[in-house]
Amino acid sequence: MRRIRKKKGLSEVVTSVILTGIMLSIALIAMGFANNMFAIQSESTEFDQAKNIMTNLAEIIEHVSTKQDSSGYVKFNSRTGGPSFVRNAKSLTITVQALHTPDTTHYHSQNLFSVQCNHLKYRGGSLATAAGKYFIRGTEVPILSNNNASMGCVYVEQSDGAWIVIDYARVNVLNLGKFNFSKGISATTRLPIFELVNIVQVSYINLIPGTFSGSGSIYVVAKCKSLQTSYYRIPAPPDAGPTTFPTYVIRLSASLDSSEANFDMIVPSYYNNGTHNLPMDTIIMFVQSNVEISYFGG
């Protein structure tokens, strides 16, 4: 009987130890699962906040781009992710052509500019996810017209992690109409000489690197360092006139990496000075805004 009692007592101890071990294992698994869910939720919330901050930053960049030496900033409270400046992310080339009509070959062609476009990106934490590529702000087309979309495109993509990208690889075209354009001062009368021309403005925002340092809470500063303006003359058709070619076509072509896009504008080809019909050239006014991006921890 004593032996039987001893065996029963030993069995109760072993059972208690086993049950206690099982309960501890379940508690540890539940704790680990809860911690993992909390980390996922925390990084997802941080990534969602970064989307709003990157959108605000794109608006700040466009606001300061028109005023030299103006600046603005945003603050990222990052624990797992952070911003980065990517050089030479895309290659953009803009050319301009003059055509008698949209269906004819060009009689004048000129390269407007070629540039390697930089991007500003925000890397999400290792647990942040993105469901493919989708746009938060703007569009990816390389030629905008009459401010029909924002210059800065903000999108989310999944590429070895979740990223938020600010992309300015595009130009905006404004057909400003007819203006009296100065040709200088007359050598005989010493008075200014004007001619009537079509004015087309092409704008581009160029992100340039500044200084980068620090970690933790990051301040990203956008500052307009300079505004550069260049002028290109596009001649009217040699036989421009009311019965030959009263209008002609200015075609802007954009080459963005492997994609191509065209944008056509129909402009007047002549004007009457009171006695004669004179050809009306087009002046392309190319405005490049160089916006410096810097960030530092604080």
Contacts in CASP RR format, 6 or more apart in sequence:
PFRMAT RR
TARGET T0000
AUTHOR 0000-0000-0000
METHOD contacts of the structure
MODEL  1
MRRIRKKKGLSEVVTSVILTGIMLSIALIAMGFANNMFAIQSESTEFDQA
KNIMTNLAEIIEHVSTKQDSSGYVKFNSRTGGPSFVRNAKSLTITVQALH
TPDTTHYHSQNLFSVQCNHLKYRGGSLATAAGKYFIRGTEVPILSNNNAS
MGCVYVEQSDGAWIVIDYARVNVLNLGKFNFSKGISATTRLPIFELVNIV
QVSYINLIPGTFSGSGSIYVVAKCKSLQTSYYRIPAPPDAGPTTFPTYVI
RLSASLDSSEANFDMIVPSYYNNGTHNLPMDTIIMFVQSNVEISYFGG
39 127 0 8 1.000
40 127 0 8 1.000
42 79 0 8 1.000
43 80 0 8 1.000
43 124 0 8 1.000
43 125 0 8 1.000
43 126 0 8 1.000
43 127 0 8 1.000
43 128 0 8 1.000
44 127 0 8 1.000
44 128 0 8 1.000
44 129 0 8 1.000
46 77 0 8 1.000
46 78 0 8 1.000
46 79 0 8 1.000
46 80 0 8 1.000
46 81 0 8 1.000
46 124 0 8 1.000
46 125 0 8 1.000
46 128 0 8 1.000
47 124 0 8 1.000
47 125 0 8 1.000
47 128 0 8 1.000
47 162 0 8 1.000
47 164 0 8 1.000
49 77 0 8 1.000
50 76 0 8 1.000
50 78 0 8 1.000
50 81 0 8 1.000
50 82 0 8 1.000
50 122 0 8 1.000
50 124 0 8 1.000
50 164 0 8 1.000
51 136 0 8 1.000
51 154 0 8 1.000
51 156 0 8 1.000
51 164 0 8 1.000
53 74 0 8 1.000
53 75 0 8 1.000
53 76 0 8 1.000
54 120 0 8 1.000
54 122 0 8 1.000
54 136 0 8 1.000
54 154 0 8 1.000
54 164 0 8 1.000
54 166 0 8 1.000
55 136 0 8 1.000
55 137 0 8 1.000
55 154 0 8 1.000
56 74 0 8 1.000
57 74 0 8 1.000
57 120 0 8 1.000
57 166 0 8 1.000
57 220 0 8 1.000
57 222 0 8 1.000
58 137 0 8 1.000
58 150 0 8 1.000
58 152 0 8 1.000
58 153 0 8 1.000
58 154 0 8 1.000
58 166 0 8 1.000
59 150 0 8 1.000
60 72 0 8 1.000
60 73 0 8 1.000
60 74 0 8 1.000
60 222 0 8 1.000
61 152 0 8 1.000
61 166 0 8 1.000
61 168 0 8 1.000
61 205 0 8 1.000
61 207 0 8 1.000
61 222 0 8 1.000
61 291 0 8 1.000
62 150 0 8 1.000
62 151 0 8 1.000
62 152 0 8 1.000
62 205 0 8 1.000
63 70 0 8 1.000
63 72 0 8 1.000
64 70 0 8 1.000
64 71 0 8 1.000
64 72 0 8 1.000
64 222 0 8 1.000
64 223 0 8 1.000
64 224 0 8 1.000
64 291 0 8 1.000
65 151 0 8 1.000
65 205 0 8 1.000
65 224 0 8 1.000
65 289 0 8 1.000
65 291 0 8 1.000
66 224 0 8 1.000
66 227 0 8 1.000
66 289 0 8 1.000
67 224 0 8 1.000
68 224 0 8 1.000
68 225 0 8 1.000
68 226 0 8 1.000
68 227 0 8 1.000
69 223 0 8 1.000
69 224 0 8 1.000
69 225 0 8 1.000
70 223 0 8 1.000
70 224 0 8 1.000
71 221 0 8 1.000
71 222 0 8 1.000
71 223 0 8 1.000
71 224 0 8 1.000
72 221 0 8 1.000
72 222 0 8 1.000
72 223 0 8 1.000
73 219 0 8 1.000
73 220 0 8 1.000
73 221 0 8 1.000
73 222 0 8 1.000
74 219 0 8 1.000
74 220 0 8 1.000
75 217 0 8 1.000
75 218 0 8 1.000
75 219 0 8 1.000
75 220 0 8 1.000
76 82 0 8 1.000
76 83 0 8 1.000
76 122 0 8 1.000
76 217 0 8 1.000
76 218 0 8 1.000
76 219 0 8 1.000
76 220 0 8 1.000
77 216 0 8 1.000
77 217 0 8 1.000
78 216 0 8 1.000
78 217 0 8 1.000
78 218 0 8 1.000
79 216 0 8 1.000
80 124 0 8 1.000
80 125 0 8 1.000
80 126 0 8 1.000
80 127 0 8 1.000
80 128 0 8 1.000
81 122 0 8 1.000
81 123 0 8 1.000
81 124 0 8 1.000
81 125 0 8 1.000
81 128 0 8 1.000
82 122 0 8 1.000
82 123 0 8 1.000
82 124 0 8 1.000
82 218 0 8 1.000
83 120 0 8 1.000
83 121 0 8 1.000
83 122 0 8 1.000
83 123 0 8 1.000
83 218 0 8 1.000
83 220 0 8 1.000
83 295 0 8 1.000
84 120 0 8 1.000
84 121 0 8 1.000
84 122 0 8 1.000
84 123 0 8 1.000
85 118 0 8 1.000
85 119 0 8 1.000
85 120 0 8 1.000
85 121 0 8 1.000
85 207 0 8 1.000
85 209 0 8 1.000
85 210 0 8 1.000
85 212 0 8 1.000
85 293 0 8 1.000
86 118 0 8 1.000
86 119 0 8 1.000
86 120 0 8 1.000
86 121 0 8 1.000
87 116 0 8 1.000
87 118 0 8 1.000
87 209 0 8 1.000
88 116 0 8 1.000
88 117 0 8 1.000
88 118 0 8 1.000
89 116 0 8 1.000
89 117 0 8 1.000
89 118 0 8 1.000
89 119 0 8 1.000
89 167 0 8 1.000
89 169 0 8 1.000
90 116 0 8 1.000
90 117 0 8 1.000
90 119 0 8 1.000
90 167 0 8 1.000
90 169 0 8 1.000
90 256 0 8 1.000
90 257 0 8 1.000
91 114 0 8 1.000
91 115 0 8 1.000
91 116 0 8 1.000
91 117 0 8 1.000
91 255 0 8 1.000
91 256 0 8 1.000
91 257 0 8 1.000
92 114 0 8 1.000
92 115 0 8 1.000
92 116 0 8 1.000
92 117 0 8 1.000
92 142 0 8 1.000
92 169 0 8 1.000
92 170 0 8 1.000
92 254 0 8 1.000
92 255 0 8 1.000
92 256 0 8 1.000
93 111 0 8 1.000
93 113 0 8 1.000
93 114 0 8 1.000
93 115 0 8 1.000
93 254 0 8 1.000
93 255 0 8 1.000
94 111 0 8 1.000
94 112 0 8 1.000
94 113 0 8 1.000
94 114 0 8 1.000
94 171 0 8 1.000
94 202 0 8 1.000
94 204 0 8 1.000
94 252 0 8 1.000
94 253 0 8 1.000
94 254 0 8 1.000
94 255 0 8 1.000
95 109 0 8 1.000
95 110 0 8 1.000
95 111 0 8 1.000
95 112 0 8 1.000
95 252 0 8 1.000
95 253 0 8 1.000
95 255 0 8 1.000
96 109 0 8 1.000
96 110 0 8 1.000
96 112 0 8 1.000
96 232 0 8 1.000
96 234 0 8 1.000
96 250 0 8 1.000
96 251 0 8 1.000
96 252 0 8 1.000
96 253 0 8 1.000
96 284 0 8 1.000
97 106 0 8 1.000
97 108 0 8 1.000
97 109 0 8 1.000
97 110 0 8 1.000
97 250 0 8 1.000
97 251 0 8 1.000
97 253 0 8 1.000
98 106 0 8 1.000
98 107 0 8 1.000
98 108 0 8 1.000
98 109 0 8 1.000
98 234 0 8 1.000
98 235 0 8 1.000
98 236 0 8 1.000
98 237 0 8 1.000
98 248 0 8 1.000
98 249 0 8 1.000
98 250 0 8 1.000
98 251 0 8 1.000
98 282 0 8 1.000
99 105 0 8 1.000
99 106 0 8 1.000
99 107 0 8 1.000
99 248 0 8 1.000
99 249 0 8 1.000
99 251 0 8 1.000
100 107 0 8 1.000
100 237 0 8 1.000
100 245 0 8 1.000
100 248 0 8 1.000
100 249 0 8 1.000
101 245 0 8 1.000
101 248 0 8 1.000
101 249 0 8 1.000
102 249 0 8 1.000
102 251 0 8 1.000
102 264 0 8 1.000
106 251 0 8 1.000
107 237 0 8 1.000
108 234 0 8 1.000
108 235 0 8 1.000
110 232 0 8 1.000
110 234 0 8 1.000
112 202 0 8 1.000
112 232 0 8 1.000
112 252 0 8 1.000
112 284 0 8 1.000
112 286 0 8 1.000
113 204 0 8 1.000
113 286 0 8 1.000
113 288 0 8 1.000
115 204 0 8 1.000
115 206 0 8 1.000
117 167 0 8 1.000
117 168 0 8 1.000
117 169 0 8 1.000
117 206 0 8 1.000
117 207 0 8 1.000
118 206 0 8 1.000
118 207 0 8 1.000
118 208 0 8 1.000
118 209 0 8 1.000
119 165 0 8 1.000
119 166 0 8 1.000
119 167 0 8 1.000
119 207 0 8 1.000
120 165 0 8 1.000
120 166 0 8 1.000
120 207 0 8 1.000
120 220 0 8 1.000
120 293 0 8 1.000
121 163 0 8 1.000
121 164 0 8 1.000
121 165 0 8 1.000
121 166 0 8 1.000
122 163 0 8 1.000
122 164 0 8 1.000
122 165 0 8 1.000
123 161 0 8 1.000
123 162 0 8 1.000
123 163 0 8 1.000
124 161 0 8 1.000
124 162 0 8 1.000
124 163 0 8 1.000
124 164 0 8 1.000
125 161 0 8 1.000
125 162 0 8 1.000
126 161 0 8 1.000
128 161 0 8 1.000
128 162 0 8 1.000
129 158 0 8 1.000
129 161 0 8 1.000
129 162 0 8 1.000
130 156 0 8 1.000
130 157 0 8 1.000
130 158 0 8 1.000
130 161 0 8 1.000
130 162 0 8 1.000
130 163 0 8 1.000
131 158 0 8 1.000
132 156 0 8 1.000
132 157 0 8 1.000
132 158 0 8 1.000
133 155 0 8 1.000
133 156 0 8 1.000
133 157 0 8 1.000
133 158 0 8 1.000
134 155 0 8 1.000
134 156 0 8 1.000
135 153 0 8 1.000
135 154 0 8 1.000
135 155 0 8 1.000
136 154 0 8 1.000
136 155 0 8 1.000
136 156 0 8 1.000
136 164 0 8 1.000
137 150 0 8 1.000
137 152 0 8 1.000
137 153 0 8 1.000
137 154 0 8 1.000
138 149 0 8 1.000
138 150 0 8 1.000
138 152 0 8 1.000
138 153 0 8 1.000
138 154 0 8 1.000
139 149 0 8 1.000
139 153 0 8 1.000
140 153 0 8 1.000
140 155 0 8 1.000
140 167 0 8 1.000
140 170 0 8 1.000
141 149 0 8 1.000
141 170 0 8 1.000
141 261 0 8 1.000
142 169 0 8 1.000
142 170 0 8 1.000
142 171 0 8 1.000
142 254 0 8 1.000
142 256 0 8 1.000
142 259 0 8 1.000
142 261 0 8 1.000
143 170 0 8 1.000
143 171 0 8 1.000
143 173 0 8 1.000
143 252 0 8 1.000
143 254 0 8 1.000
143 261 0 8 1.000
143 262 0 8 1.000
143 263 0 8 1.000
144 151 0 8 1.000
144 170 0 8 1.000
144 171 0 8 1.000
144 172 0 8 1.000
144 173 0 8 1.000
145 172 0 8 1.000
145 173 0 8 1.000
145 174 0 8 1.000
145 263 0 8 1.000
146 173 0 8 1.000
146 174 0 8 1.000
146 175 0 8 1.000
147 172 0 8 1.000
147 174 0 8 1.000
151 168 0 8 1.000
151 170 0 8 1.000
151 172 0 8 1.000
151 203 0 8 1.000
151 205 0 8 1.000
152 166 0 8 1.000
152 167 0 8 1.000
152 168 0 8 1.000
152 170 0 8 1.000
152 205 0 8 1.000
153 165 0 8 1.000
153 166 0 8 1.000
153 167 0 8 1.000
153 168 0 8 1.000
153 169 0 8 1.000
153 170 0 8 1.000
154 164 0 8 1.000
154 165 0 8 1.000
154 166 0 8 1.000
154 167 0 8 1.000
155 164 0 8 1.000
155 165 0 8 1.000
155 167 0 8 1.000
156 162 0 8 1.000
156 163 0 8 1.000
156 164 0 8 1.000
156 165 0 8 1.000
157 163 0 8 1.000
157 165 0 8 1.000
166 207 0 8 1.000
168 204 0 8 1.000
168 205 0 8 1.000
168 206 0 8 1.000
168 207 0 8 1.000
169 256 0 8 1.000
170 204 0 8 1.000
170 254 0 8 1.000
170 256 0 8 1.000
171 202 0 8 1.000
171 203 0 8 1.000
171 204 0 8 1.000
171 252 0 8 1.000
171 254 0 8 1.000
172 202 0 8 1.000
172 203 0 8 1.000
172 204 0 8 1.000
173 200 0 8 1.000
173 201 0 8 1.000
173 202 0 8 1.000
173 252 0 8 1.000
173 263 0 8 1.000
173 265 0 8 1.000
174 200 0 8 1.000
174 201 0 8 1.000
174 202 0 8 1.000
174 203 0 8 1.000
175 198 0 8 1.000
175 200 0 8 1.000
175 265 0 8 1.000
175 267 0 8 1.000
176 199 0 8 1.000
176 200 0 8 1.000
176 201 0 8 1.000
177 198 0 8 1.000
177 199 0 8 1.000
177 200 0 8 1.000
177 267 0 8 1.000
178 196 0 8 1.000
178 197 0 8 1.000
178 198 0 8 1.000
178 199 0 8 1.000
178 268 0 8 1.000
178 271 0 8 1.000
178 280 0 8 1.000
179 196 0 8 1.000
179 197 0 8 1.000
179 199 0 8 1.000
180 194 0 8 1.000
180 195 0 8 1.000
180 196 0 8 1.000
181 194 0 8 1.000
181 195 0 8 1.000
181 196 0 8 1.000
181 197 0 8 1.000
181 199 0 8 1.000
181 283 0 8 1.000
182 192 0 8 1.000
182 193 0 8 1.000
182 194 0 8 1.000
183 193 0 8 1.000
183 194 0 8 1.000
183 195 0 8 1.000
184 192 0 8 1.000
184 193 0 8 1.000
185 191 0 8 1.000
185 192 0 8 1.000
185 193 0 8 1.000
186 192 0 8 1.000
186 193 0 8 1.000
195 278 0 8 1.000
195 281 0 8 1.000
196 271 0 8 1.000
196 278 0 8 1.000
196 280 0 8 1.000
197 280 0 8 1.000
197 281 0 8 1.000
197 282 0 8 1.000
197 283 0 8 1.000
198 250 0 8 1.000
198 267 0 8 1.000
198 268 0 8 1.000
198 280 0 8 1.000
198 281 0 8 1.000
198 282 0 8 1.000
198 283 0 8 1.000
199 282 0 8 1.000
199 283 0 8 1.000
199 285 0 8 1.000
200 250 0 8 1.000
200 265 0 8 1.000
200 267 0 8 1.000
200 282 0 8 1.000
200 283 0 8 1.000
200 284 0 8 1.000
200 285 0 8 1.000
201 285 0 8 1.000
201 286 0 8 1.000
201 287 0 8 1.000
202 252 0 8 1.000
202 284 0 8 1.000
202 285 0 8 1.000
202 286 0 8 1.000
202 287 0 8 1.000
203 287 0 8 1.000
203 288 0 8 1.000
203 289 0 8 1.000
204 286 0 8 1.000
204 287 0 8 1.000
204 288 0 8 1.000
204 289 0 8 1.000
205 288 0 8 1.000
205 289 0 8 1.000
205 291 0 8 1.000
206 288 0 8 1.000
206 289 0 8 1.000
206 290 0 8 1.000
206 291 0 8 1.000
207 291 0 8 1.000
207 293 0 8 1.000
208 225 0 8 1.000
208 290 0 8 1.000
208 291 0 8 1.000
208 292 0 8 1.000
208 293 0 8 1.000
209 292 0 8 1.000
209 293 0 8 1.000
209 294 0 8 1.000
210 292 0 8 1.000
210 293 0 8 1.000
210 294 0 8 1.000
211 294 0 8 1.000
211 296 0 8 1.000
212 294 0 8 1.000
212 295 0 8 1.000
212 296 0 8 1.000
213 295 0 8 1.000
213 296 0 8 1.000
213 297 0 8 1.000
214 295 0 8 1.000
214 296 0 8 1.000
214 297 0 8 1.000
214 298 0 8 1.000
215 297 0 8 1.000
216 297 0 8 1.000
216 298 0 8 1.000
217 297 0 8 1.000
217 298 0 8 1.000
218 295 0 8 1.000
218 296 0 8 1.000
218 297 0 8 1.000
218 298 0 8 1.000
219 295 0 8 1.000
219 296 0 8 1.000
219 297 0 8 1.000
219 298 0 8 1.000
220 293 0 8 1.000
220 294 0 8 1.000
220 295 0 8 1.000
221 293 0 8 1.000
221 294 0 8 1.000
221 295 0 8 1.000
221 296 0 8 1.000
222 291 0 8 1.000
222 292 0 8 1.000
222 293 0 8 1.000
223 291 0 8 1.000
223 292 0 8 1.000
223 294 0 8 1.000
224 289 0 8 1.000
224 290 0 8 1.000
224 291 0 8 1.000
224 292 0 8 1.000
225 290 0 8 1.000
225 291 0 8 1.000
225 292 0 8 1.000
226 289 0 8 1.000
226 290 0 8 1.000
227 287 0 8 1.000
227 288 0 8 1.000
227 289 0 8 1.000
227 290 0 8 1.000
228 287 0 8 1.000
228 288 0 8 1.000
228 289 0 8 1.000
228 290 0 8 1.000
229 285 0 8 1.000
229 286 0 8 1.000
229 287 0 8 1.000
229 288 0 8 1.000
230 285 0 8 1.000
230 286 0 8 1.000
230 288 0 8 1.000
231 283 0 8 1.000
231 284 0 8 1.000
231 285 0 8 1.000
231 286 0 8 1.000
232 283 0 8 1.000
232 284 0 8 1.000
232 286 0 8 1.000
233 281 0 8 1.000
233 282 0 8 1.000
233 283 0 8 1.000
233 284 0 8 1.000
234 250 0 8 1.000
234 281 0 8 1.000
234 282 0 8 1.000
234 283 0 8 1.000
234 284 0 8 1.000
235 279 0 8 1.000
235 281 0 8 1.000
236 248 0 8 1.000
236 269 0 8 1.000
236 270 0 8 1.000
236 279 0 8 1.000
236 280 0 8 1.000
236 281 0 8 1.000
236 282 0 8 1.000
237 244 0 8 1.000
237 245 0 8 1.000
237 248 0 8 1.000
237 269 0 8 1.000
237 279 0 8 1.000
238 279 0 8 1.000
239 245 0 8 1.000
240 246 0 8 1.000
240 248 0 8 1.000
240 269 0 8 1.000
240 270 0 8 1.000
240 277 0 8 1.000
240 279 0 8 1.000
240 280 0 8 1.000
241 269 0 8 1.000
241 270 0 8 1.000
241 277 0 8 1.000
241 279 0 8 1.000
242 270 0 8 1.000
242 277 0 8 1.000
245 269 0 8 1.000
246 268 0 8 1.000
246 269 0 8 1.000
246 270 0 8 1.000
247 266 0 8 1.000
247 267 0 8 1.000
247 268 0 8 1.000
247 269 0 8 1.000
248 266 0 8 1.000
248 267 0 8 1.000
248 269 0 8 1.000
249 264 0 8 1.000
249 265 0 8 1.000
249 266 0 8 1.000
249 267 0 8 1.000
250 264 0 8 1.000
250 265 0 8 1.000
250 267 0 8 1.000
250 282 0 8 1.000
250 284 0 8 1.000
251 262 0 8 1.000
251 263 0 8 1.000
251 264 0 8 1.000
251 265 0 8 1.000
252 262 0 8 1.000
252 263 0 8 1.000
252 265 0 8 1.000
253 260 0 8 1.000
253 261 0 8 1.000
253 262 0 8 1.000
253 263 0 8 1.000
254 260 0 8 1.000
254 261 0 8 1.000
254 262 0 8 1.000
254 263 0 8 1.000
267 280 0 8 1.000
267 282 0 8 1.000
268 280 0 8 1.000
269 279 0 8 1.000
269 280 0 8 1.000
270 277 0 8 1.000
270 278 0 8 1.000
270 279 0 8 1.000
270 280 0 8 1.000
271 277 0 8 1.000
271 278 0 8 1.000
271 280 0 8 1.000
272 278 0 8 1.000
END
